[in-house]
Amino acid sequence: MRWIYEPWPWYVSGPLIAATMAALLFAGKNFGMSSNLRTVCAALGAGKSCDFFSFDWRGQRWNLLVMAGAVIGGFIAMHFLSDHPVPDINPEVIEQLRRQGFTSAGTAYLPDELFGMGAFSSVKTIALLLIGGFFVGFGSRYAGGCTSGHAISGLSNLQLPSLIAVLGFFIGGLVMVHLLFPILF
């Protein structure tokens, strides 16, 4: 049963994603995680103070199940289906990260220096998290969706704006990793 602890190959996971998208398209639904956050905010009453959240969120309850399923599925995969949850990283990358101060590189799933509780003791890290969160939220709203919505749902619908958004996501990610990240850390 070693296969259960390995990542699923593309020829299994790809058709599963395609089948899910086909079912959603057939049902007339759009997929995207950022719309789930909007639905949660609307359900919690944010529509009283902001028109963006003022809509009938009950029609989007199915999407909340998708979000809950993603969280529960991730938990199950991490705790019950993962033999070794730390990803294999190229030793040269581990050495580069360690030179930049990430001593947990290669030994933790997420770098403790960024995601551990100790990160909240640094004003710089808190500021970066707040600014990054603002840009992600603003960008999702401005682009009309998030990476999963555009890359999976929008591209499967052959929408040109989604293709442009996905290209922008990739370019932005490359700029962040190769240009901004070394400056910030």
Disulfide bonds with the S-S distance in Angstrom:
none
